[in-house]
Amino acid sequence: MASVRLDNIRKVYDNGQVAMAGASFEVEDGELLVLVGPSGCGKSTLLRMVAGLEAITDGTLSIGDRVVNDVAPKDRDIAMVFQSYALYPHMNVAENLAFGLKLRGTPRADIDRRVAHASEVLGLADMLDRRPGQLSGGQRQRVALGRALVREPAVFLLDEPLSNLDAKLRLSMRVEIARLHHRLGATMIYVTHDQIEAMTLGQRIVVLDHGVIQQIDTPMNLYAKPANLFVAGFIGSPAMNFLRGRLHLDGSLTRLDMAANTTLALGAPSPALRAFAGREVVVGLRPEDLRPADADGDGERLPLTAQLEVVEPVGNEVFLNLRHAAGGLVTRIPPQPLPESGATMVLDFDPACLHFFDADTGRRIDAAMAPIPA
């Protein structure tokens, strides 16, 4: 296996469109790194530049100790799995797995060994005589993975390989890919627009938007400390709640003056927040950190009133969609008796769970709230 290093990689098309504004990071040897972002953010373009399928406008790309900017795709020692299975319908599974190796002139004994290993790892050993039309979508995707696996490349590149599968198959294939990575210790770069896929698979995640890297971090750090409003809103399902307003210091407390003459108490100000007094900020709150008020709750939580609009029960939890005067809110709670839609609910939250962002730049304000004064 090998590491992959990108040093200020840029992609600008002939019409002036900037697809990648300057990507710099390193995928460590044996790491599974995920590129995630909305459609058009540049993640697949970046992967294709690593593969050699897109020319690099500027910057340096290295695989292992070798700069590969001008190296042909076939000589980069990579294997790519696409969104489409692209299996040969007239060949059986064994022939599909072996076809690329045959084209490369690999000795027959080596082909047989690699096909046997890949089919065992991916649970395809009893399907080698079947053709693609006799396989399920998940089985076809395993064959596509196997075709990359038999190459024994230095780096695996996976471009939204689960997009064509239904929800249940996506879940099972995510687990299979994670197991495969753990078993092989392979270097993998995985592209997806699905942030759940990114969070569950990636050891680290690169979040992209409009060709610009927004943050590179572990899944839990992205969730707990998003660098800006884009990352905060993109990572997490349901998405983070945002309330925008002007920050005011009121004695020993902080308040947010929002639209429709509404005010939200935020607790005692931290030193970082004092610098934003009188300025526009955005306050973020994860759905699980907002809950129906408990009459017996402690004094460390603050109230917020909103109207219940839609209840979404999903089994082990319930999503409540509410309307506050300053905007929509979503809360994630355990199943419990709830009022009818249209009812007014009092919610509360722990001020320590709040996230603060500069409304002008969107950047995170590292401002952990101090305890509420007695």
Stockholm file with secondary structure:
# STOCKHOLM 1.0

chainA/1-374         MASVRLDNIRKVYDNGQVAMAGASFEVEDGELLVLVGPSGCGKSTLLRMVAGLEAITDGTLSIGDRVVNDVAPKDRDIAMVFQSYALYPHMNVAENLAFGLKLRGTPRADIDRRVAHASEVLGLADMLDRRPGQLSGGQRQRVALGRALVREPAVFLLDEPLSNLDAKLRLSMRVEIARLHHRLGATMIYVTHDQIEAMTLGQRIVVLDHGVIQQIDTPMNLYAKPANLFVAGFIGSPAMNFLRGRLHLDGSLTRLDMAANTTLALGAPSPALRAFAGREVVVGLRPEDLRPADADGDGERLPLTAQLEVVEPVGNEVFLNLRHAAGGLVTRIPPQPLPESGATMVLDFDPACLHFFDADTGRRIDAAMAPIPA
#=GR chainA/1-374 SS CCCEEEEEEEEECTTSCEEEEEEEEEECTTCEEEEECSTTSSHHHHHHHHHTSSCCSEEEEEETTEECTTSCGGGSCEEEECSSCCCCTTSCHHHHHHHHHHHTTCCHHHHHHHHHHHHHHTTCGGGTTCCGGGSCHHHHHHHHHHHHHTTCCSEEEEESTTTTSCHHHHHHHHHHHHHHHHHHTCEEEEEESCHHHHHHHCSEEEEEETTEEEEEECHHHHHHSCSBHHHHHHSSSSCCEEEEEEEEEETTEEEEECGGGCEEEEEBCCHHHHTTTTSEEEEEECGGGEEECCTTCCTTCEEEEEEEEEEEECSSCEEEEEEETTEEEEEEECSCCCCCTTCEEEEEECGGGCEEEETTTCBEECCCCBCCCC
#=GC SS_cons         CCCEEEEEEEEECTTSCEEEEEEEEEECTTCEEEEECSTTSSHHHHHHHHHTSSCCSEEEEEETTEECTTSCGGGSCEEEECSSCCCCTTSCHHHHHHHHHHHTTCCHHHHHHHHHHHHHHTTCGGGTTCCGGGSCHHHHHHHHHHHHHTTCCSEEEEESTTTTSCHHHHHHHHHHHHHHHHHHTCEEEEEESCHHHHHHHCSEEEEEETTEEEEEECHHHHHHSCSBHHHHHHSSSSCCEEEEEEEEEETTEEEEECGGGCEEEEEBCCHHHHTTTTSEEEEEECGGGEEECCTTCCTTCEEEEEEEEEEEECSSCEEEEEEETTEEEEEEECSCCCCCTTCEEEEEECGGGCEEEETTTCBEECCCCBCCCC
//
